[in-house]
Amino acid sequence: MKTQFPLRKDQEYIHLIQLLKATNMVDNGALAQELVVEGEVKVNGEVEYQKRKKIRKGDKVEIWEEIIEVI
């Protein structure tokens, strides 16, 4: 499944764990951090281990066969 997440006009990026929470992929920040640290999240096709990775327009985040496209 594919989800689109629009950044606000005044927003240059969103941190990876914030994006996972904002799109309701996880219930809380602790779970988001755990999934990232365990290598369960990909950014643009590569496993990402940085919890505070800056996600920008055009990036694609993948978790559990779900794709979040930042627009």
N, C-alpha and C positions, 0 to 999 in steps of 0.2 A: 504494500500500500504506500502511496505517496502523499505527503502532506506539505503544503506550502506555508512558510512562516515569514510574514513581512516585517522587516525592520522598520522602526519609526523613522520619520524623516530626519530627526536630530540624532539618530543612533547610527554610529559607524560600524559597530559590531555587537555581538552578545557572547558572553562566555558559554562554553559548551554545557556546563552543568545547569546554567540558567535556562538555556534553550531546551534541555530535556525536561525541566520542570514546566516551562511555559507552554510546551506542546502536550503536556499531560502524559508523557511517556513514562514518567516515574512519579511516585507519590510525594517524595521528599528529596532534599538535597543530599542526604547521607546515602541514599540508594543510588542517586546519580553519580556521586563520587566513587562509590564502590564499583559500579559497572565500568566506569572509565578506567580506573586503576587495574581492573581485571582484564582489560583489553576487549570488552564486549561492544565497544563503540568504534565506528569507522568515520573518518572525515575525508571526503573526496577519495574513497576507496582504500585508504590506508588506516590501519589500527592506530588510534590516538590514545595516548596515556596522560596527556596534560589536562587536568581538570579545568583549568582556566584558559584553555585554548580559545583564542578570539575567532569567532565564526562570523564571516562577512557575507555580503550579498554574493550569490552565485555558488556558495559552498553547499555541499550535500552531506548530511549526517545520516548514518545508517545504524539502526539498532533493532534487533529482533525482526529482520526482514521488512522493517519500516524505513522509509526514506523521508527525511525532512529536507526540503529545498528552501534555502533562505533567499528571499526575494526583496 
